[in-house]
């Protein structure tokens, strides 16, 4: 008897119970939207869920479902039946609406016969005002707890066509991987248009952590960063423009929706281009319209340079370069200039950057500490200073080093000497002393004589 009853219930039409529900004169609006939030189930990357809303004409959410993909016709049908049987908490008793309105004609054609069988009318309408109000309310609530970055589309004077060009050029720049072609973080002078003021570009990515570029408006600001000045000592009015590559959660939802709508290219799931202005707090601000129009001409110029004109000699130095290229923009073809910043004023500080060699590291062995690099001319010049500092307590900076001993030390935008991973405890003090020694020697070497503080007179 029990087996027969189970078989009878299993074959029952799910609409039978819904037909007996009381019916009201309500009108329900149903549709799905891509959520403006991020969910993550480790180890999968973060993703945006799809939210299926069912809202009554009394501005009441009666049904809500969270999905991994856009819902199918059967999923929408099941959601409507479930909402009729069990509305969400606070949405009233179970009931049938008088009508259901959908914003997709194909969905109306598929569900109209099924809804008509349970006495509910189904219609199509492009605008769903009650559902749109519920979506805005949810987005406003989520934004209060998880603020999103500002949208590029909200910058005055920035069009979708311009951003489409920038995304295409940024994807080409990422695939070119110029950080693998440069032997060090060499500054590049860029003028766009060719008769405009110069900006000084540094390609980021040599350390394998952050990829992209930074563009400085003034040469002396680039000097400060290359000298490794602490953020608190930088000019409080100093700011620079950056293009970095990150995962999708670092972009605004409006920009992510525009990527899907206009099919803008993205080179990799971890290579979404993020444009920003950095101030010395440090903090991020949206780029200006001028920044984006400058980048529209600078990126094709840089791609052409790294693909066809970059030359590195046997000693790991970038050969001098200077040329002009006509690039295509939304406003027509325009000339752009690219050159070696060593031809600019104050070349004394940038000469060291040209001579820098990557991969200088402090290596801790069982018996000693040495400074070494991949370049054959790199000299081991941290060991003696570290020993003296550890022995008599004097700071490593009190032992000046000859210029040719430190000229191959890495000088980059991060201004850091990388330590060997997991050094043994007995050698930790020597490593720290050698780091301080090399940093001070590097600063003494880079700073021009007139920029060094005058020595204090000795007291009698």
Residue pairs with C-beta under 8 A, 6 or more apart in sequence:
14 81
15 81
15 114
15 117
15 118
17 85
18 81
18 84
18 85
18 96
18 118
19 118
19 119
21 84
21 85
21 94
21 95
21 96
22 95
22 96
23 95
23 96
23 97
23 98
23 119
23 120
24 95
24 96
24 97
24 98
25 98
26 56
26 57
26 58
26 95
26 97
26 98
27 56
27 57
27 97
27 98
27 99
27 100
27 101
28 54
28 55
28 56
28 57
28 62
28 80
28 83
28 97
28 99
28 100
28 101
29 53
29 54
29 55
29 56
29 57
29 100
29 101
29 102
29 128
29 130
29 131
30 52
30 53
30 54
30 55
30 63
30 76
30 79
30 80
30 100
30 101
30 102
30 131
31 52
31 53
31 102
31 103
31 104
31 128
31 131
32 50
32 51
32 52
32 53
32 67
32 70
32 71
32 76
33 50
33 51
33 53
33 135
34 48
34 50
34 51
34 257
35 48
35 49
35 50
35 51
35 66
36 48
36 139
36 142
36 143
36 148
36 253
37 48
37 49
37 142
37 146
38 46
38 47
38 48
38 146
38 249
39 46
39 47
39 48
39 49
40 46
40 47
45 247
45 269
46 247
46 248
46 249
47 68
48 256
49 66
49 67
49 68
50 66
50 67
50 68
50 69
50 70
50 71
51 64
51 65
51 66
51 67
51 135
51 138
52 63
52 64
52 65
52 66
52 67
52 71
52 75
52 76
52 79
53 61
53 63
53 64
53 131
53 134
53 135
54 61
54 62
54 63
54 64
54 79
54 80
54 83
55 61
55 62
55 128
55 130
55 131
55 133
55 134
56 62
56 91
56 97
56 130
57 130
59 130
59 133
59 134
60 91
60 92
61 88
61 91
61 134
62 83
62 87
62 88
62 91
62 92
63 79
63 80
63 82
63 83
63 87
63 88
63 91
64 88
65 71
65 75
65 79
67 75
71 79
73 107
73 110
73 111
76 102
76 107
76 111
77 111
77 114
80 100
80 111
80 115
84 94
84 95
84 96
84 97
85 94
86 94
87 93
87 94
87 95
96 118
96 119
96 120
97 120
98 120
98 121
99 120
99 121
99 122
99 123
100 111
100 115
100 120
100 121
100 122
100 123
101 122
101 123
101 124
101 125
101 128
102 108
102 111
102 122
102 123
102 124
102 125
103 124
103 125
103 126
103 127
103 128
104 124
105 124
108 122
108 123
108 124
111 122
112 122
115 121
115 122
116 122
148 252
148 253
149 250
149 251
149 252
149 274
149 284
150 252
150 286
151 252
151 253
151 254
151 255
152 158
152 163
152 252
152 255
152 275
152 286
152 287
152 292
153 160
153 163
153 254
153 255
153 258
154 254
154 286
155 286
155 287
155 288
155 289
155 292
156 289
157 289
158 289
158 292
159 330
160 258
160 262
161 330
162 292
162 293
162 296
162 330
163 255
163 258
163 264
163 292
164 262
164 264
165 296
165 329
165 330
166 273
166 275
166 292
166 295
166 296
166 299
167 259
167 264
167 265
167 266
167 273
168 264
168 265
169 295
169 296
169 299
169 300
169 303
170 243
170 245
170 267
170 273
170 299
171 265
171 266
171 267
171 271
171 273
172 299
172 303
173 213
173 243
173 299
173 302
173 303
174 211
174 245
174 267
174 268
174 271
174 273
175 267
176 303
176 306
176 307
177 205
178 203
178 205
178 302
178 306
178 310
179 203
179 204
179 205
179 206
179 211
180 205
181 306
181 310
182 203
182 206
182 310
182 318
183 312
183 316
183 317
183 318
183 357
183 358
184 206
184 316
184 353
184 356
184 357
184 358
184 410
184 411
184 412
185 202
185 203
185 204
185 206
185 353
185 356
185 411
185 412
185 413
186 202
186 203
186 318
186 353
186 354
187 200
187 201
187 202
187 222
187 226
187 341
187 350
187 353
188 200
188 201
188 202
188 203
188 302
188 305
188 338
188 339
188 340
188 341
189 198
189 199
189 200
189 201
189 337
189 338
189 339
189 340
189 341
189 343
189 344
190 198
190 199
190 200
190 201
190 215
190 298
190 301
190 302
190 336
190 337
190 338
191 197
191 198
191 199
191 336
191 337
191 338
192 294
192 297
192 298
192 301
192 327
192 334
192 336
192 337
193 297
193 334
193 335
193 336
194 324
194 334
194 335
194 336
194 337
197 217
198 219
198 344
199 215
199 216
199 217
199 241
199 294
199 298
200 215
200 216
200 218
200 219
200 222
200 341
201 213
201 214
201 215
201 216
201 298
201 302
202 213
202 214
202 216
202 222
202 225
202 413
203 212
203 213
204 210
204 211
204 212
204 213
204 214
204 244
204 413
205 211
205 212
206 358
206 412
207 412
207 414
207 418
210 244
211 244
211 245
211 271
212 242
212 243
212 244
212 245
212 273
213 242
213 243
213 302
214 240
214 241
214 242
214 278
214 413
215 240
215 241
215 242
215 291
215 294
215 295
215 298
216 222
216 225
216 240
217 239
217 240
217 241
219 341
219 344
219 345
219 346
220 346
221 235
221 238
221 240
222 341
223 346
223 349
223 350
224 234
224 235
224 238
225 234
225 240
225 413
225 415
226 349
226 350
226 353
226 411
226 412
226 413
226 415
226 446
227 349
227 415
227 443
227 446
227 447
228 415
228 416
228 439
228 443
231 280
231 281
231 282
234 280
235 280
236 280
238 279
238 280
239 277
239 278
239 279
239 280
239 285
240 277
240 278
241 275
241 276
241 277
241 278
241 287
241 291
241 294
241 295
242 275
242 276
242 277
242 278
243 273
243 274
243 275
243 295
244 273
244 274
244 276
245 267
245 268
245 270
245 271
245 272
245 273
245 274
246 270
246 272
246 274
247 269
247 270
247 272
248 256
248 269
248 272
250 272
250 274
251 272
251 274
258 264
259 266
266 272
266 273
275 286
275 287
275 291
275 292
275 295
276 284
276 285
276 286
276 287
277 284
277 285
277 286
277 287
277 288
277 291
278 284
278 285
279 285
293 329
296 329
296 330
297 327
297 329
297 334
297 336
298 336
300 325
300 327
300 328
300 336
301 325
301 327
301 336
301 338
302 338
304 325
305 321
305 338
309 321
309 323
310 318
310 321
311 318
311 319
311 321
312 318
312 319
313 319
315 375
315 377
316 357
316 358
316 375
317 354
317 355
318 340
318 354
320 340
320 342
320 343
321 338
321 339
321 340
322 337
322 338
322 339
322 340
322 343
323 337
323 338
323 339
324 335
324 336
324 337
324 338
325 335
325 336
325 338
326 333
326 334
326 335
326 336
327 333
327 334
327 335
327 336
341 350
342 350
342 351
342 354
344 350
346 448
348 448
349 446
349 447
349 448
352 407
352 411
352 442
352 445
352 446
353 411
355 407
355 408
356 407
356 408
356 409
356 410
356 411
356 412
357 373
357 374
357 375
357 378
357 408
357 410
358 373
358 374
358 410
359 373
359 374
359 410
360 371
360 372
360 373
360 378
360 408
360 409
360 410
360 417
360 418
361 371
361 372
361 373
361 417
361 418
361 419
361 420
362 369
362 370
362 371
362 382
362 417
362 418
362 419
362 420
362 431
362 434
362 435
363 369
363 370
363 371
363 372
363 420
364 420
364 423
364 424
364 427
364 430
364 431
365 427
366 424
368 383
369 382
369 383
369 386
369 427
369 430
369 431
369 434
370 380
370 382
370 383
371 378
371 379
371 380
371 381
371 382
371 383
371 409
371 434
371 438
372 378
372 380
373 408
373 410
375 408
377 408
378 408
379 404
379 405
379 408
381 401
381 405
381 406
381 438
381 441
382 434
382 435
382 437
382 438
383 430
383 434
384 399
385 396
385 399
385 401
385 433
385 434
385 437
386 396
386 429
386 430
386 431
386 433
386 434
386 437
387 430
388 394
388 396
388 399
389 395
389 396
389 399
389 433
389 436
389 437
390 429
390 430
390 433
395 436
396 433
396 434
396 436
396 437
396 440
397 436
397 437
397 440
397 441
399 437
400 441
400 444
401 437
401 438
401 441
403 445
405 441
406 438
406 441
406 442
406 445
407 445
409 417
409 438
409 441
409 442
410 417
410 418
411 442
411 446
417 435
417 438
417 439
419 431
419 435
420 431
423 431
444 452
